[in-house]
Amino acid sequence: MEKPLPLDGVKIIELTRVIVGSCTGRILGDCGATVVHVETAKKPDTLRIIFPYKDGTPGINRAGYFNKYNADKYGMALDLTHPRGIEVMHRLIEWTDVFIESNVPGVVAKHGLDYEGVKEIKPDIIMLSTCQMGQKGPLARFKGYGVQGAAMAGFHELTGYSDSGPVGPFGSYTDMVSPQWLIAAVVAALIYRRRTGKGQYIDHSQLETGSHFLAPLIMDYAANKRLAGRVGNREEFAAPHGAYRCKGDDRWCTIAVCDDEEWGAFCRVIGSPPWTKESRFSSLLERKRNEDELDKLVESWAMERTAEEVMSLMQQAGVSAGIVATAEDLHRDSQFRYQGHFKLLNHTEIGAVPFDNPPFRFSKTPCEVRMSAPCLGEHNEYICRHILGMSDEEFVELIQSGALE
């Protein structure tokens, strides 16, 4: 008998695009919630047209990013500009516990699907709206992706080297860090509803989410008027601290030495050459003052060894170190394999492909990815007939009306 999942019985409707809302739904789906991802063939989810594609062949159902963030969901194609499409959406709202949308403020209201509208259909519904700036305020209608969110939250000013322009973290950063907060918000709202019988509205701002990660730097400016800037891989509390070139083609290893005890261990690993005893490296303060020279000496040692060897030697001595992993490294990583992080699932169009499992493990209610991402409109019949209880005649009539597009 299969063990129950933490969110068994929770029902979720998504009207989301790109990452933040869809990733939130994906995690909830991994935990056992029944999630329905709603989009339209007239304007499908943006992630469906973003590479990489399986086998390098473009296709609306072949995009890697869409498949990653939409596993463990049912997929429905529904035209909300069609009167029958809105009727079906209202029935989905009646069915669901949680409604997630990630559009520019005002978009869902045009269809009567703002909180006031859906609350009339289902009074105890929980609705989550996630966007760049939140639903109200002078910048509420700001359009953008997580790249712009990261820049406006302050990350680009801190990422890169002091002698170059802003670089920014990888990808749509605030899209990727927000779901962890949103999961907590949704589960908290579900607990509140279980206690009180009342739903509520959750208004989320990616800008504010990003600022939480930079709170110490914002406080430093507020208290001391000190502005943080781009420092590459360096940290004020450690030296050496960086990514060092190793033997091989574009192979690197990160090393961090935070105190004198670690410095002693680091020196022993590299054979305690004479320069390690020089006064210019005798303390953290001195190592910071002479960091350019220190980095060159560390790298000259590292370049004679593989990244894996550098990591292993440092780790054995108690010094923090880790290779700069490529996608190939991650795919064959022994820890990932031991944990069963990747799981092969059969996708309707592209066949067997690996999906990532949740990075957490419950002892009583173990979660794992169970269902590949849907093709566009793949589960229209299942949703209409089995979730909404439509008759055969009603479903056929709905197809003929053009609403399921």
C-alpha positions as CSV (number, residue, x, y, z in Angstrom):
1,M,0.0,0.0,0.0
2,E,1.4,3.4,-1.0
3,K,2.1,5.9,1.8
4,P,-0.1,9.0,1.8
5,L,1.5,12.2,0.6
6,P,1.6,15.4,2.7
7,L,-0.8,17.3,0.6
8,D,-3.1,14.5,-0.5
9,G,-6.6,15.9,-1.2
10,V,-5.5,19.5,-1.7
11,K,-6.7,20.9,-5.1
12,I,-5.0,23.6,-7.0
13,I,-5.7,25.6,-10.2
14,E,-2.8,27.5,-11.9
15,L,-3.2,30.3,-14.3
16,T,0.5,30.9,-14.5
17,R,3.2,31.7,-17.0
18,V,7.0,31.2,-17.0
19,I,8.6,30.1,-13.6
20,V,7.5,31.6,-10.3
21,G,3.9,30.4,-10.2
22,S,4.5,27.2,-12.1
23,C,7.4,26.2,-9.8
24,T,5.2,26.8,-6.8
25,G,2.6,24.5,-8.2
26,R,5.2,22.0,-9.1
27,I,6.4,21.7,-5.5
28,L,2.9,21.5,-4.2
29,G,2.2,18.8,-6.8
30,D,5.3,16.8,-5.7
31,C,3.9,16.9,-2.2
32,G,0.6,15.2,-3.4
33,A,-1.7,18.1,-4.3
34,T,-3.8,17.7,-7.5
35,V,-2.6,20.6,-9.7
36,V,-4.3,21.7,-12.9
37,H,-2.2,24.0,-15.2
38,V,-4.5,26.1,-17.4
39,E,-3.2,27.8,-20.6
40,T,-4.5,28.5,-24.1
41,A,-3.3,27.3,-27.5
42,K,-3.8,30.9,-28.7
43,K,-1.1,32.1,-26.2
44,P,0.6,29.1,-24.6
45,D,2.9,29.3,-21.6
46,T,6.1,31.2,-22.6
47,L,8.3,28.3,-21.3
48,R,7.0,26.1,-24.1
49,I,9.0,28.1,-26.7
50,I,12.3,28.5,-24.7
51,F,15.1,26.1,-25.5
52,P,16.6,23.6,-24.7
53,Y,14.4,21.2,-26.6
54,K,14.6,17.4,-26.4
55,D,17.0,16.2,-29.1
56,G,17.4,19.8,-30.2
57,T,14.1,19.6,-32.1
58,P,11.8,22.6,-31.4
59,G,8.2,21.8,-30.5
60,I,5.5,23.1,-28.2
61,N,5.7,20.0,-26.0
62,R,9.5,19.5,-26.1
63,A,10.9,22.4,-24.0
64,G,13.0,21.4,-21.1
65,Y,12.1,24.4,-18.8
66,F,8.4,23.9,-19.3
67,N,8.7,20.2,-18.6
68,K,10.8,20.8,-15.4
69,Y,8.5,23.3,-13.8
70,N,5.2,21.6,-14.8
71,A,5.7,17.9,-13.8
72,D,3.2,16.4,-11.4
73,K,0.3,18.4,-13.0
74,Y,-2.6,18.0,-15.3
75,G,-2.7,20.2,-18.3
76,M,-5.7,22.0,-19.7
77,A,-6.1,24.2,-22.8
78,L,-8.9,26.7,-22.2
79,D,-9.8,29.9,-24.0
80,L,-10.8,32.4,-21.4
81,T,-12.0,34.9,-24.1
82,H,-14.7,32.3,-25.0
83,P,-17.9,32.5,-22.9
84,R,-17.8,28.7,-22.4
85,G,-14.2,28.9,-21.4
86,I,-15.1,31.2,-18.6
87,E,-17.9,28.9,-17.6
88,V,-15.5,26.0,-17.3
89,M,-13.0,28.2,-15.3
90,H,-15.8,29.0,-12.9
91,R,-16.4,25.3,-12.4
92,L,-12.7,24.8,-11.8
93,I,-12.8,27.6,-9.2
94,E,-15.7,25.9,-7.4
95,W,-13.7,22.7,-7.3
96,T,-10.3,24.0,-6.2
97,D,-8.9,24.9,-2.8
98,V,-6.1,27.2,-4.1
99,F,-6.0,29.4,-7.1
100,I,-2.5,30.6,-8.2
101,E,-2.0,33.3,-10.9
102,S,1.2,35.0,-12.0
103,N,0.1,37.8,-14.4
104,V,0.6,41.5,-14.5
105,P,-1.9,43.1,-12.0
106,G,-5.3,43.6,-13.6
107,V,-5.1,40.8,-16.2
108,V,-7.2,38.2,-14.3
109,A,-9.6,40.9,-13.3
110,K,-10.6,41.4,-16.9
111,H,-12.0,37.9,-16.8
112,G,-13.6,38.3,-13.4
113,L,-11.0,36.2,-11.8
114,D,-9.6,38.6,-9.3
115,Y,-10.0,37.7,-5.6
116,E,-13.4,39.5,-5.3
117,G,-14.6,37.6,-8.3
118,V,-13.5,34.1,-7.3
119,K,-14.6,34.6,-3.7
120,E,-18.1,35.0,-5.0
121,I,-17.8,31.6,-6.7
122,K,-16.1,29.9,-3.7
123,P,-16.1,31.9,-0.5
124,D,-13.4,29.9,1.3
125,I,-10.9,29.9,-1.6
126,I,-7.2,30.7,-1.1
127,M,-5.9,32.9,-4.0
128,L,-2.2,33.6,-4.6
129,S,-1.1,36.4,-6.9
130,T,2.6,36.6,-7.6
131,C,4.2,39.3,-9.8
132,Q,7.2,41.6,-9.9
133,M,6.1,44.4,-7.6
134,G,2.9,43.3,-5.9
135,Q,-0.7,44.2,-6.7
136,K,-0.7,47.8,-5.5
137,G,1.7,50.8,-5.4
138,P,3.4,53.1,-8.0
139,L,5.2,50.3,-9.8
140,A,2.4,47.6,-9.5
141,R,2.0,47.3,-13.3
142,F,5.7,47.0,-13.9
143,K,6.3,44.3,-16.5
144,G,9.4,42.0,-16.4
145,Y,10.9,38.7,-15.6
146,G,13.1,37.5,-12.8
147,V,16.1,39.1,-14.4
148,Q,14.6,42.5,-14.0
149,G,13.4,41.5,-10.5
150,A,17.0,40.6,-9.5
151,A,18.3,43.9,-10.9
152,M,15.7,46.0,-9.1
153,A,16.2,44.0,-5.9
154,G,19.9,44.9,-5.9
155,F,21.6,41.7,-7.0
156,H,23.2,43.1,-10.2
157,E,25.0,45.8,-8.3
158,L,26.7,43.1,-6.2
159,T,27.4,40.4,-8.8
160,G,30.5,40.7,-11.0
161,Y,33.9,42.2,-10.7
162,S,34.8,45.6,-9.4
163,D,36.4,46.6,-12.8
164,S,33.4,45.6,-14.9
165,G,29.7,46.3,-15.2
166,P,26.8,44.5,-13.5
167,V,26.5,40.8,-14.3
168,G,23.6,39.5,-12.3
169,P,22.9,36.0,-11.0
170,F,22.0,33.2,-13.4
171,G,18.6,33.2,-15.0
172,S,15.3,34.7,-13.7
173,Y,16.7,34.7,-10.2
174,T,13.7,36.1,-8.2
175,D,11.5,33.7,-10.1
176,M,13.6,30.8,-8.8
177,V,13.9,31.9,-5.1
178,S,10.3,33.1,-4.6
179,P,8.5,29.6,-4.7
180,Q,10.2,28.6,-1.4
181,W,8.4,31.5,0.3
182,L,5.2,30.9,-1.6
183,I,4.9,27.3,-0.5
184,A,5.1,28.4,3.1
185,A,2.4,31.1,2.5
186,V,0.0,28.6,0.8
187,V,0.4,26.0,3.4
188,A,0.0,28.6,6.2
189,A,-3.3,29.7,4.5
190,L,-4.5,26.1,4.2
191,I,-3.8,25.6,8.0
192,Y,-5.7,28.9,8.8
193,R,-8.6,27.7,6.6
194,R,-8.7,24.4,8.4
195,R,-8.9,26.1,11.7
196,T,-11.4,28.9,10.8
197,G,-13.1,27.8,7.6
198,K,-12.0,31.0,6.0
199,G,-9.9,31.5,2.8
200,Q,-7.8,34.5,2.1
201,Y,-5.8,36.4,-0.5
202,I,-2.0,36.2,-0.8
203,D,-0.3,39.2,-2.6
204,H,3.3,38.4,-3.4
205,S,6.1,40.7,-4.6
206,Q,9.3,39.3,-6.2
207,L,11.0,42.6,-5.4
208,E,10.5,42.1,-1.7
209,T,11.5,38.4,-1.8
210,G,14.8,39.4,-3.4
211,S,15.4,42.1,-0.9
212,H,15.2,39.6,2.0
213,F,18.5,37.9,0.8
214,L,20.2,41.3,0.8
215,A,18.8,42.5,4.2
216,P,22.2,42.8,5.9
217,L,23.6,45.0,3.1
218,I,20.5,47.2,3.2
219,M,20.8,47.5,7.0
220,D,24.5,48.4,6.6
221,Y,23.6,51.2,4.3
222,A,20.7,52.4,6.6
223,A,23.0,52.4,9.7
224,N,26.4,53.3,8.2
225,K,25.6,54.8,4.8
226,R,28.1,52.2,3.4
227,L,27.3,50.9,-0.1
228,A,28.2,47.3,-1.0
229,G,29.7,46.8,-4.4
230,R,30.9,44.1,-6.8
231,V,33.8,42.1,-5.5
232,G,33.9,39.0,-7.7
233,N,34.2,35.8,-5.7
234,R,35.7,37.5,-2.6
235,E,34.2,37.8,0.9
236,E,35.3,40.3,3.6
237,F,35.6,37.5,6.2
238,A,37.7,35.0,4.3
239,A,41.0,34.8,2.3
240,P,41.7,32.9,0.2
241,H,38.1,32.9,-1.1
242,G,37.5,32.3,-4.7
243,A,37.3,30.0,-7.7
244,Y,40.7,28.8,-8.8
245,R,41.7,27.4,-12.1
246,C,42.8,23.7,-12.1
247,K,44.3,21.2,-14.5
248,G,42.1,20.5,-17.5
249,D,39.9,22.4,-19.9
250,D,38.0,25.1,-18.0
251,R,38.1,23.2,-14.7
252,W,37.9,25.1,-11.4
253,C,37.6,24.6,-7.7
254,T,36.3,27.0,-5.1
255,I,38.2,27.4,-1.8
256,A,37.3,29.3,1.3
257,V,39.6,29.9,4.3
258,C,37.8,31.8,7.1
259,D,40.1,31.8,10.1
260,D,43.7,31.1,11.2
261,E,43.0,27.5,12.1
262,E,41.7,26.8,8.5
263,W,44.7,28.8,7.2
264,G,47.0,26.4,9.0
265,A,45.2,23.4,7.5
266,F,45.2,25.0,4.0
267,C,49.0,25.6,4.3
268,R,49.6,22.0,5.3
269,V,47.6,20.7,2.3
270,I,49.7,22.7,-0.2
271,G,53.0,21.6,1.5
272,S,53.6,24.8,3.5
273,P,55.8,26.6,0.9
274,P,57.9,29.5,2.2
275,W,55.5,32.2,1.1
276,T,52.8,30.9,3.5
277,K,55.1,32.0,6.4
278,E,55.6,35.5,5.2
279,S,54.2,38.4,7.3
280,R,52.0,39.6,4.4
281,F,49.9,36.4,4.9
282,S,50.2,36.1,8.7
283,S,46.6,37.1,9.5
284,L,43.2,37.4,7.9
285,L,43.7,41.2,7.8
286,E,47.1,40.8,6.0
287,R,45.8,38.2,3.6
288,K,42.9,40.5,2.7
289,R,45.4,43.4,2.1
290,N,47.5,41.2,-0.2
291,E,44.7,39.2,-1.8
292,D,45.7,39.7,-5.4
293,E,49.1,38.1,-4.8
294,L,47.5,35.4,-2.6
295,D,45.1,34.4,-5.3
296,K,47.9,34.0,-7.9
297,L,49.9,31.8,-5.5
298,V,46.9,29.6,-4.7
299,E,46.0,29.2,-8.4
300,S,49.5,28.3,-9.3
301,W,49.2,25.4,-6.9
302,A,45.7,24.4,-8.0
303,M,46.6,24.4,-11.7
304,E,48.9,21.4,-11.2
305,R,46.0,19.3,-9.9
306,T,42.5,18.3,-11.1
307,A,39.5,20.1,-9.6
308,E,38.4,16.9,-7.9
309,E,41.8,16.4,-6.4
310,V,41.9,19.9,-5.0
311,M,38.5,19.5,-3.5
312,S,39.3,16.1,-2.0
313,L,42.6,17.3,-0.4
314,M,41.0,20.4,1.1
315,Q,37.9,18.6,2.4
316,Q,40.0,15.9,4.1
317,A,41.9,18.7,5.9
318,G,38.7,20.5,7.0
319,V,38.9,23.3,4.5
320,S,35.8,24.3,2.6
321,A,36.2,23.5,-1.1
322,G,34.0,22.3,-4.0
323,I,34.4,21.9,-7.7
324,V,32.7,24.3,-10.1
325,A,30.3,21.7,-11.5
326,T,29.1,21.6,-15.1
327,A,25.8,20.1,-16.2
328,E,27.8,16.9,-17.1
329,D,29.2,16.8,-13.6
330,L,25.8,17.1,-12.1
331,H,24.3,14.4,-14.3
332,R,26.8,11.8,-13.2
333,D,27.2,13.1,-9.6
334,S,27.5,10.2,-7.1
335,Q,25.6,12.0,-4.4
336,F,22.7,12.7,-6.7
337,R,22.6,9.1,-7.8
338,Y,22.7,7.9,-4.3
339,Q,19.8,10.1,-3.3
340,G,17.9,9.1,-6.5
341,H,17.6,12.8,-7.4
342,F,16.8,12.1,-11.1
343,K,13.9,9.9,-12.1
344,L,13.1,8.7,-15.6
345,L,9.5,9.3,-16.5
346,N,7.7,8.7,-19.8
347,H,6.5,11.9,-21.6
348,T,3.7,11.5,-24.1
349,E,5.6,13.1,-26.9
350,I,9.4,13.0,-26.1
351,G,9.6,9.6,-24.4
352,A,11.6,8.8,-21.4
353,V,13.4,11.8,-19.9
354,P,14.9,12.5,-16.4
355,F,13.0,14.7,-14.0
356,D,14.4,16.0,-10.7
357,N,12.9,14.8,-7.5
358,P,12.2,17.1,-4.6
359,P,15.3,18.0,-2.6
360,F,13.7,17.0,0.7
361,R,12.7,13.6,2.1
362,F,9.9,12.9,4.6
363,S,10.2,9.8,6.7
364,K,6.5,9.3,7.0
365,T,5.1,10.7,3.7
366,P,7.9,10.4,1.1
367,C,7.5,12.6,-1.9
368,E,8.8,12.1,-5.4
369,V,8.0,13.2,-8.9
370,R,5.3,10.9,-10.3
371,M,4.0,12.4,-13.5
372,S,5.7,14.0,-16.5
373,A,4.7,17.5,-17.6
374,P,1.6,17.6,-19.8
375,C,1.4,18.3,-23.5
376,L,-0.7,21.3,-24.4
377,G,-4.3,20.4,-23.5
378,E,-3.3,16.7,-22.8
379,H,-5.8,16.2,-20.0
380,N,-8.8,18.2,-21.3
381,E,-11.0,15.1,-21.3
382,Y,-9.9,13.8,-17.9
383,I,-10.4,17.2,-16.3
384,C,-13.8,17.8,-17.8
385,R,-15.2,14.4,-17.3
386,H,-13.5,13.1,-14.1
387,I,-12.8,16.3,-12.2
388,L,-15.7,18.4,-13.3
389,G,-18.1,15.5,-13.9
390,M,-19.3,16.5,-17.4
391,S,-21.3,14.0,-19.4
392,D,-20.0,12.7,-22.8
393,E,-22.5,15.0,-24.6
394,E,-21.4,18.1,-22.6
395,F,-17.8,17.4,-23.3
396,V,-18.3,16.9,-27.0
397,E,-20.3,20.1,-27.2
398,L,-17.6,22.0,-25.4
399,I,-15.0,20.8,-27.9
400,Q,-17.2,21.8,-30.8
401,S,-17.7,25.3,-29.2
402,G,-14.0,26.0,-29.5
403,A,-13.5,26.8,-25.8
404,L,-10.9,24.0,-25.3
405,E,-8.2,25.7,-27.3
